[in-house]
Amino acid sequence: MKTLLLVYLCVYVAWGQDNLDYDDGEGTTVDARGHRPLTKGRDSYNPNRYSPAPVGGRNRYQGRPTTALTGQQVKEQKEHPDAGGCVHASDEMGVQCPTGCELKTTLKKQERDVKTTINNLKPQVDDLSRSSNNIFNYVNSMSNSLRERQRIFNDNNRVVGQYTDRVEEQHVYIKETVDTIFPSNIRVLQGVLDQIRLKIQKLERAIHTQDELCKEPCKTKCPIPVVSGKECEDIFRRGGIESQMYMIQPESGSLPYRVFCDQTTQNGGWLLIQNRLDGSVDFGRRWDQYRQGFGNIALDVGKGYCQTPGEYWLGNERISQLTKMGPTEVLIEMEDWTGSKVNAQYRQFTIQSETSNYVLAVDGYSGNAGNGLLEGSTELFGENRTMTIHNGMMFSTYDRDNDNWNPGDPSKQCSREDGGGWWYNRCHSANPNGRYYIGGAYTRRMAKHGTDDGVVWMNWKGSWYSLKAINMKIRPYFK
Ligand SMILES: *[C@@H]1O[C@H](CO)[C@@H](O)[C@H](O)[C@H]1NC(C)=O
């Protein structure tokens, strides 16, 4: 009996070491999960939907005058009197919090999960003392909780850093113990468990402290530049040639709001509408929040003005308004975890209004990231590929399903499974608003629903690689 157990254990350990970087799929070589294949005879796929063409017509701007910019200087006001920091233009977006109040919320949620897991572990350890067979389950739970925690603990908090290292040490230690002195040393495991409990209490106290700090809105000095305009191209032409946060007012009569302008890439004039770079903002949000926008427009990292963009979604209302003003191009830039960069650019990009659920229309691809939005995933073929085209799709969030996967069936909703709001078809070749995974490679097991819910651009890195950074910026199209 003992020998048999040992054999099992060895097999288990060998498997356990592999399963973090290897997907135990159905043995296929290409495991492209972006689509939801047809279950033959039980459902069908209709790719044809009404999709308006992107806004064309006259350009709002002629080419850039070559000399216009030299005379003007960008000056900045000392500080907005009422500002007190980078308060977002609309109240719903809250106050910027570069010290990580958002992270704190995530952390707190996670801490609760871990605590529950640990509590569940306790009786299991007791069981172990009686029946050594249960050791398998124990190590299994331990690995799961560790993997789960690794997935979500992606912040720079020192306390958590220490905590993570120690739990990892404990995990290694437990595995060793199980290997060598199995099964006589159950009591050691109980001690370890108690230590983990202590550490969680410490973490709880740290979170409580941060809670207190976060009661007051965090404040940063974010002077508003004197130059403003209709959008970032307008600002550029008025002399705002530094990349930073600006106030814009696309149409007279609407309220001005803050955006980040990239005034350097491809001669500038780009208005940032989406940005991911460190996972600090949760993108799994409701329809209303995607409509209004969320996240941090810009941060001051010590230079006295807000020249570093934060993670944010500008908001579908604003994106729609800006792209319907005239021909608009979009530039999607992305970066992997080794620092390689590629981009995809569309000469035409329009988001219709909310009455048509913000239908996406793009055209005129160029770039080296792959034309996922128009052609779908090149890993897939036939209908499977068509299912991953985003052009012509409506916007979906987890509480508002407008995708093309069995419309009306509440169990078949792309946004619920794939982590963010997006123009899902059935479902995606690109998922820029997906879950943020530190390090890139992730697996079916790590994903909440077993789907490729990461920050994915299939035509560059496939389904199981979550990008380090991705952003989308728009500019009025001109020659
Ligand atoms: C579509 O995907 C399913 C499942 O992945 C596969 O069985 C089928 O052969 C694919 N169809 C095509 C045309 O590649």
PDBQT file of the ligand as one rigid body, heavy atoms in Angstrom, charges set to zero:
ROOT
HETATM    1  C1  LIG A 501     -13.571  24.642 -36.166  1.00  0.00    +0.000 C 
HETATM    2  O1  LIG A 501     -13.194  24.307 -34.840  1.00  0.00    +0.000 OA
HETATM    3  C2  LIG A 501     -13.596  23.038 -34.399  1.00  0.00    +0.000 C 
HETATM    4  C3  LIG A 501     -13.188  22.861 -32.962  1.00  0.00    +0.000 C 
HETATM    5  O2  LIG A 501     -12.021  23.532 -32.647  1.00  0.00    +0.000 OA
HETATM    6  C4  LIG A 501     -12.998  21.950 -35.311  1.00  0.00    +0.000 C 
HETATM    7  O3  LIG A 501     -13.473  20.689 -34.904  1.00  0.00    +0.000 OA
HETATM    8  C5  LIG A 501     -13.402  22.233 -36.739  1.00  0.00    +0.000 C 
HETATM    9  O4  LIG A 501     -12.768  21.295 -37.599  1.00  0.00    +0.000 OA
HETATM   10  C6  LIG A 501     -12.977  23.637 -37.145  1.00  0.00    +0.000 C 
HETATM   11  N1  LIG A 501     -13.426  23.933 -38.479  1.00  0.00    +0.000 N 
HETATM   12  C7  LIG A 501     -12.585  24.365 -39.421  1.00  0.00    +0.000 C 
HETATM   13  C8  LIG A 501     -13.174  24.669 -40.741  1.00  0.00    +0.000 C 
HETATM   14  O5  LIG A 501     -11.392  24.495 -39.229  1.00  0.00    +0.000 OA
ENDROOT
TORSDOF 0
